[in-house]
Structures are given as structure tokens and as C-alpha cells.
Amino acid sequence: MSRRILLLGGVTEALAIARQLGPEHVYSLAGIGRVPQDLTCQVRVGGYGGAEGLARYLREAGITMLIDATHPYAAQISRNAASAARAVGIPCWALRRPAWQAQPGDDWREVADWAGLIEALKPFHRPLFTLGREPLQHLDEIPSEQFWTLRALEACPGNERCEVIGARGPFQLDDERALFARRGIDVLVSKNSGSVATEPKLEVARELGVPVLILQRPTLPEVDLTFARADLLLARLEP
């Protein structure tokens, strides 16, 4: 049987894998962000309806291998992928970025969840959130002594105590310095995505002595093979 891959995207490196896939393979995106127009492989946008829906798609589309290259914090999608692959009896590989590691001069404070984050934010006044869209659900909870700056892929309305910036990486060090200075940022809120494209914000926080509240990485499911880099995965894919 010829190989037919379903690649679940979500991190930048997934696109590097997709660019090496032929027309028989499928690159699947959740629908957030831009859809590449220059790929040889098929592109699918949208969800599947949980693990059962994904398993149904795998069977109906004749998929013989699943590659999970979703974001390290997309734990539910990763669980669905591992479960669906097991149900159908096909291999599941995962591209999982190594986490960032604190460097000398860093003041990192790990928090487990949103409640822990809000508690840790109490001493600060001008946080910069780089968690994606999740903080938008909590705009009515902002204390009177705080003003939030949120950075997400797309700009959207905030309120009188919050401004939302739409921006996509990679981010440059000087631009991040200017953002921290312009907004008077006194604490950075971040996921530990491990992405080189978004790492400059951590360098600026280190330079300025600004604390970083790091949202703890979720536990991801076991799969058949795990790779830290796209090139290593692609090398293993070669016949």
C-alpha cells in the first residue's frame, strides 16, 4: 500500500514538512492564520469533531500515517490524534519543540493555570500577554490598577483597560525593545512554546530585568515516534 500522510499543522515547522509532501498527502490546519497557497500537497482547513471524527476521516481518506505538528499547548488535538491513530491502527509521529530553558539573568515564574496566573500578576501594572486569544475571555476581570497589552495573530477589540495588537512573528529584537518601552511593560506573560520566532521577547525581558510568567506546558500523549526538529522527521520519512 502506498503511503498517504495526514499532517496536522499548527507550528511554523509544520509548513517545512508540508512543502516536502506530494499531492497524495494532506496538510490540515485549524483555520487560524493564513493558508499557504504554494503547496503541492492537499490543504484541509477545519476540525474533525474530536477523536472519533478524526478516526472516521482517517479511514475514509485512506490515511496510512498521521503526523502531529500542532502547537505544544494544543494538548486536546494531540490527544485526539494519538487516540484516532490507535483506533485506526496507523502510526502516529509527533514534532515536539523543546521547551525554552531559563538563562542567567532570567526571572521566570511558572504558573499552572489561569487562576495561578492572575494571582501571580497582582504586584504588576502593565503586563504584556503573548498567550494568543485566551485572555480575551477575561477582559471584564482586569483590576483597576492594571492595563493589559495583548498580542495575538489578529487585532480585535479590547476595552478601556486593554489594547489588543495583531502581529505575527518572527519578531525582531529592536522591535520588541521598542514595544516594552512604549507600553511600560513590567511583566511578560508567555507560553513556553520553544519557538525561535518569538524568543526575542524573552531576551528583552532578561535585559530589562522584567519577570516572565510562564504558563506550564501540558502533558502530551505518547506516540510511536517523537522528533525535536522538522529536518529529523523528514529524514526519517525518506524511503
Disulfide bonds with the S-S distance in Angstrom:
none
